[in-house]
Amino acid sequence: MRNIAIQFLAFILVFLGIWLGLSRIHWVDLFKVKEKTSQLEKKLGDFYIDMIHRTNEEITDTTLVNPLLEIKKRICEPNGIDPESIKLHLMRSSEVNAFALPDHHIVVLSDLVLFCQSPEELAGVMAHEIAHIEKNHIMKKLGKEIGFTALATMLNSGSGGTETLKILTSTAYDRKMEAEADETGVDYLQTSEIDLSGMADFMYRLSTEEDDWLKNLTIISTHPDTEARAQKIVDLMSEKTVECRPVLPDSVWKQLREKI
């Protein structure tokens, strides 16, 4: 009996020693998982932007780009986000949409700017996409629906990108991610002293517009249940009153829309 007790105690001590040793190993550092994921994300970001450039012209006119950069800065700085970390692209397109891509890229299509009736509406859309980036929704979505091994294979072969790009530009995130991006975007706007009614108005307009062409807008598929989400934003507005400041001067907003 004594030998059994000694053997049992020895087993416990060995087990504890192994457990303690394993717990001290920095497995992430050992396998460089984080570094590899970061490298994959950067390559994916470059890959998708290059694909978009093949079919869409990127607008570089500073009178058009600078107002969007000002909106980005207005959202980012008060919320502790480095504006330079968000890579903003204004692309010429007849589609009404905006979307986030790996490696902190945000693409705003020119007709989205025309569809927005105020800079506050555009700021609401951009805040939502920045939230997707900050919450790492893009890589989570690609990892879940495609798989990281398949993505790496795609990059190595240089083919198959069209279908995976559609996942980010034309299909919705799951409800949990969309709700998180909405709520985080609302927080960003409130902290930035931007009127939330612009974000709510934009979504209400998407849900109530009767024109047939609007029902086919890409942004409808990327942002479902717009009426319910607009109501949620209105509810959040009533919970916290914030003194708001204009996002852009009226003259700048007017010039932006006219030149686009």
Secondary structure by P-SEA (a helix, b strand, c coil): caaaaaaaaaaaaaaaaaaaaaaacccccccaaaaaaaaaaaaaaaaaaaaaaacbbbbccaaaaaaaaaaaaaacccccccccccbbbbbbcccccccccccbbbbbcaaaaaacccaaaaaaaaaaaaaaaaaaaaaaaaaacccaaaaaaaaaaccaaaaaaaaaccccccaaaaaaaaaaaaaaaaaacccaaaaaaaaaaaaccccccccccaaaaaccaaaaaaaaaaaaaaaccccccccccaaaaaaaaaac
